[in-house]
């Protein structure tokens, strides 16, 4: 195991690349499904950045911020919503789930991983932002 991974708790090397490619695959797949679903692109644009409102939790403190951000950026809720949308044949529920998963996918592809309580810049995909901050 890479010493940096042990030190930071972040994926490095080929594992980091694989996780980012998974994010890109998720993003492309959800956008393709949304297009096939013939969803409204206005709704897509309006809802795409909604999960980023979870940043506001960092105004409280880093631990709470990480918890709220991770809840909004993990697969659990949108996959549950996707399942519910299929089960109930609910177009709006399916649309929200696809958009939410697309958002998580592009974030992961760009290196914005799940957060550690040490601060916003500490993620499972490595450090983001200025190193001296």
Rosetta blueprint (number, residue, H / E / L):
1 X L
2 X L
3 X H
4 X H
5 X H
6 X H
7 X H
8 X H
9 X L
10 X L
11 X L
12 X L
13 X H
14 X H
15 X H
16 X H
17 X H
18 X H
19 X H
20 X H
21 X H
22 X H
23 X H
24 X H
25 X H
26 X H
27 X H
28 X H
29 X H
30 X H
31 X H
32 X H
33 X H
34 X H
35 X H
36 X H
37 X H
38 X L
39 X L
40 X L
41 X H
42 X H
43 X H
44 X H
45 X H
46 X H
47 X H
48 X L
49 X L
50 X H
51 X H
52 X H
53 X H
54 X H
55 X H
56 X H
57 X H
58 X H
59 X H
60 X L
61 X L
62 X H
63 X H
64 X H
65 X H
66 X H
67 X H
68 X H
69 X H
70 X H
71 X H
72 X H
73 X L
74 X L
75 X H
76 X H
77 X H
78 X H
79 X H
80 X H
81 X H
82 X H
83 X H
84 X H
85 X H
86 X H
87 X H
88 X H
89 X L
90 X L
91 X H
92 X H
93 X H
94 X H
95 X H
96 X H
97 X H
98 X H
99 X H
100 X H
101 X H
102 X H
103 X H
104 X H
105 X H
106 X H
107 X H
108 X H
109 X H
110 X L
111 X L
112 X L
113 X L
114 X L
115 X E
116 X E
117 X L
118 X L
119 X E
120 X E
121 X E
122 X E
123 X E
124 X L
125 X L
126 X E
127 X E
128 X L
129 X L
130 X L
131 X L
132 X L
133 X L
